[in-house]
Amino acid sequence: MPAPGAAAACGDGRDEAGRCLSPAGRLAAAVCLGAVGSLGFCSNLLVLLLFWRFRALRSPINLLLLNIALSDLLGCALGTPLGLTAGAAAAPGAACAWHGFATALCGIISLVSLAVLSYERYCTMTRTTEADTTNYRKTWAGIILSWTYSLLWTVPPRFGWSSYGPEGPGITCSVNWHSKDANNASYIVCLFVFCLVIPFAIIVYSYGKLLCAVRQGSSINKGLGRSREQRILVMVVVMVVCFLLCWLPYAAVALIATFGKPGLITPAASIIPAILAKSSTVYNPIIYVFLNKQFYRCFVALLRCNKSTESSTRALPRPCRALQRGQGGVGPAGTALAGQPLAGQPLAKSQCPAPGDTVAAAGAVPKARCGT
């Protein structure tokens, strides 16, 4: 069921009150969507490649990062093509509905997973005992929770509680933000509260408590210095600001479109927040993965191994040869907010050397390894 308003008018070639984007505007929006989708797809695909190549990364808490990367990857693969072709308004109703369902599902999975990750990081950092690196039960429970919770809030529009259709000027598909009836308004309010406000509150609470615990020095590893405290503070601020920058404008425009006066939201005002929300697929792997020292060192090791393979197989660094043979253990579960593991849990010598590390002799352990 297509959404009324600008999307419907643009879909049949009419421009009611100038609410449709111009051809140049549609081209610019398509270019932005394509750039965001391509960057998000490539960066999250790289995250999956790192998990596949390096067993050291397959710790319980890092599986939550894998879940976020997978949902963002699916969101890019399913959400970008329609906007780059005919547009949502020109697509069949069923295709647009399934497109809206898939993108909404992947987006909410990512949001819920970020909330679960923040709480798990807080629990990992503040526990007094060492983390169990072999216990994946809680992590899998969190992953199943994120998918189940997301399905709980994205399936109802398929069965009559609100609907999916073109959003804004009809370039993408999403929940029907334009309908004013009570059935649709009640769903929008619930979606806003349970899929944005609550996850954001969990993120702020968890990272806020974590920061307080670090500052007070309570039950956290005693080796944490002021520099690490500052890194954690910067990371928390960046996470919260990026979360708000991507999702708050989208939520605000959706609420205004639902409860405000008709025509209050212009095409540009509706498409820009949608692109910002989709850009979360780009910043998620950057903030949560590539700014993590453990992942970054494995990423550098991957580049070094591939470069050495192209020149000479015999010239492969020892860690790369070991990785190709499938050696290496499982890394620590206690990956901290700034990418640091819990103390006393070094990785096996064959895993993820830091940039510039060399192996002095056979069997020597690099000075800095993945996660150290």
Secondary structure, 3 states (H helix, E strand, C coil): CCCCCHHHHHHCCCCHHHCCCCHHHHHHHHHHHHHHHHHHHHHHHHHHHHHHHCHHHCCHHHHHHHHHHHHHHHHHHHHCHHHHCCCCCCCCHHHHHHHHHHHHHHHHHHHHHHHHHHHHHHHHHHCCCCCCCCCCHHHHHHHHHHHHHHHHHHCHHHHCCCCEEEECCCCEEEECCCCCCHHHHHHHHHHHHHHHHHHHHHHHHHHHHHHHHHHHCCCCCCCCCHHHHHHHHHHHHHHHHHHHHHHHHHHHHHHHHHHCCCCCCCHHHHHHHHHHHHCHHHHHHHHHHHCCHHHHHHHHHHHHHHHHHHHCCCCCCHHHHHHHCCCCCCCCCCCCCCCCCCCCCCCCCCCCECCCCCCCCCCCCCCCECCC
